Amino acid sequence: MKTVTALQMRHIDARTIQEANVPGLELMEAAGQGAARVAMEMLSDPKGKTVVYFCGKGNNGGDGFVMARLLTQEGVTCLVYLLGKKHEVKGDALENLNRLTAQGVQVRELADIDEISGLEGAHLIVDALLGTGVSGSVKGVMAQVIHLINNSELPVLAVDIPSGVNGDTGEILSCSVRADRTATMALPKRGFFFSPGRELVGELTVVDIGVPSWAVEQEKLTVETLEGHEMASLIPSRAADAHKGSCGRVLVLAGSVGMTGAAALTSMAALRSGAGMAILGIPESLNSIMETKLTEVMTKPLPETETHALAVSSLEAIQELLSWADVLAIGPGLSTHPETVQMVRQLLPQLSCPTVVDADGLNAIAQDTKLLESVKTPLVLTPHAGELARLSGIEIPVKTEQRIEAATTLSRRYGVVCVFKGAPTLIANEDGSVFINTTGNAGMATAGAGDVLTGMIVGFLAQGLSPLQAAKVGVYLHGLAGDVAREVQGEWGLVAGDLVDAIPEALFRTYGQRAKRKALHDE
């Protein structure tokens, strides 16, 4: 699903009103109707229920007025507070304020939170205070009301966006409403998927307000989210006569002294993701360890340095392995020994198969990124923030716009798919498109989680997906595996091995969406 900034949404709204001749009043009515439906779901049974509305003076408040009018017609008692004076309300919001009061609903002008009553017997609070266009800190009575909402212990429905959240970045404007659900209009706002905004939105519902598809297309939106139904459609199907050789052959070059776990996690994740066969190329002195540790993965002892990392002399044997493999993953736990770095830098320009580069493979590239210009095979790079900064020669990107720009720049500059690991993980393609992952949790902040992701992406590459498709499916299912593991282990006790074990269930849940959609289509 495409995501928008506040400016992009304003452009889309203006295009809808001015070029499609859809009155703003009609858009507000549709917004209020959609949010009212969500409120009715939260109330379950409207009879005898009370809803308290906190409305601002702008269009966000206008949406709240529409909701109050519609829910009053359903028998809900609606207590409406306006932060400001009625004469300050303008345009479509004023028209809906007048319609609401004409229906007999009192709208109380709120200047002090001591004037608020009715929360004790209420069943739902509606936050219609601030929309996406607000910037700067939240102060005074507005801030007091937000704190009151958050301390009320009542369910909270935010209209379009939780008040106080920056819709572009997810940052908080000094204070913010913490919503149980958010009914957003037309398209999700980009800030919903970046912390701390992602923790404040609650369950997200996108309300169709009648914006024409062409009005959205003309905005040329480049940032979108990964959605389960699309990922389900990308998961490779298995032919009835499939065999291990037809499901993809993976070569993993990984591991060094103290880092054998990274090699094991990557290799097993590739198989768990559906690859038919995997060979792990490992420094020869570590081979016996990996043969004991790995049952399903084949191992190949390779020439090593005096520190037990892969040596330059391993290149000949690696080339033989590549003649067997369909895809390559290189880097997890590989070490930054000078000879190993030299081996990586000599190998990459010679490759002819799709390759995922992670960890120490990225560190080898970062010594001189011009190397990427000589690589002819499709590459997926999987940096975390520090690695991306080293590859790009920039400061570590922290803010939302910095992260998106850094990933996009790297992808375009070198013609690679960039998987920028983080919360959330971003995928940038060379055409400028960016994808935000919507799965995963804080329990995945654990050593080895990135190695699992590398294995998953290369596993899907081996099954015939394009680099972008493999990155999208791998990232989404990696996060979902984390969510599955959390159900059993919790966030504090989750380790990377739990992610590997949860991959089959994540695949099963996602692939099941395809079967459900097919069944609905057949009906």
Buried (B, 14 or more C-beta within 10 A) or exposed (E): EBBBBBEBBEBBBEBBBEEEEBEBBBBBBBBBBBBBBBBBEBBEEBEEBBBBBBBBBBBBBBBBBBBBBBBBEBEBBBBBBBBBEBEBBEEBBBBBBBBBBEEEBEBBEBEEEEEBEEBEEBBBBBBBBBBBBBEEEBEEBBBBBBEBBBEBEBBBBBBBBBBBBBBBBBBBBEBBBBBBBBBBBBBBBBBBBBBBBBEBBBEBBBBEBEBBEEBBEEBEBBBBBBEBEBBBBBBBEEEEEEEEEEBBBBBBBBBBBEBBBBBBBBBBBBBBBBBBBBBBBBBBEBBEBBBEBBEEBBBBBBBBBEEBBBBBEBBEBBEEBBEEBBBBBBBBBBBBBEBBBBBBBBBBEBBEBBBBBBBBBBBBBBBEBEBBEEBEBBBBBBBBBEBBBBBBEBEBBEEBEBBBBBBBBBBBBBEBBBBBBBBBBBBBBBEEBBBBBBBBBBBBEBEBBBBBBBBBBBBBBBBBBBBBBBBBBBBBBBBBBBBBBBEEBEBEEBBBBBBBBBBBBBBEBBBEBBEEEEEEEEE
